[in-house]
Amino acid sequence: MLMEARLLDKRREGIAECEANANIATAKRLFSMGLSVQDIAKATSLPFEQVEALQAEQ
């Protein structure tokens, strides 16, 4: 049972990481479309500070 719980936790972590990566990729595409940091943060549910950091990388 403990092993199953660990596997379930790892699966959830993997899904969360994939979702975060997808949101980052989406944010980068939205920057190329000219959207503001605020709009991108709203659209992707990423923290405002993280979106600002992504903008600085561009």
N, C-alpha and C positions, 0 to 999 in steps of 0.2 A: 504494500500500500504506500509506503514512504517513497519508494522508487517512482511510482506512478505520479505522486504529488510533485516530485522533483521534475519529472518529464513535463508535466503540465505547466509548471512554473517556467521552464526553459522555453516551452512553446509560446507562452504568453509574452515572454521577453523578446523572442524572435519576431513575433507579430508586431509588437510595439516598435521595435527597431525598424522594421520595414515601413510601417506607417510614418515614422518620423523622417525616414529617408525620402519617402514619396512626397511628404509635405515640403521638404527642403527643395526637391527638384521642381515642384510646382511653384514655389516662391521664386526661384531663379527664372522660370519661364514668365511669371507675372512681371518681374522687373523688366524683362526684355520687351514687355508690352506697355511699359510706361506707368504701371500702377504705383501708388504711393506705399510707403512702409506701413502706414496704418491700414490701408485696404488689404494689403498682402497678409498682415497679421490676422485680420478678421477672417479672410478667406481660408487661410491654412490652419488657424488655431495655434500658430506658433507664437511664442512670447515676442513682444515688440522688440526687446533687446536682441533676441536671436535674429530677427529679420533685419535689424540695423546692422548686425555683424555680417550677415550675408551680403547686404548692400555694399559694405566696405570692401568685401572681397571682389566684387564685380569690377 
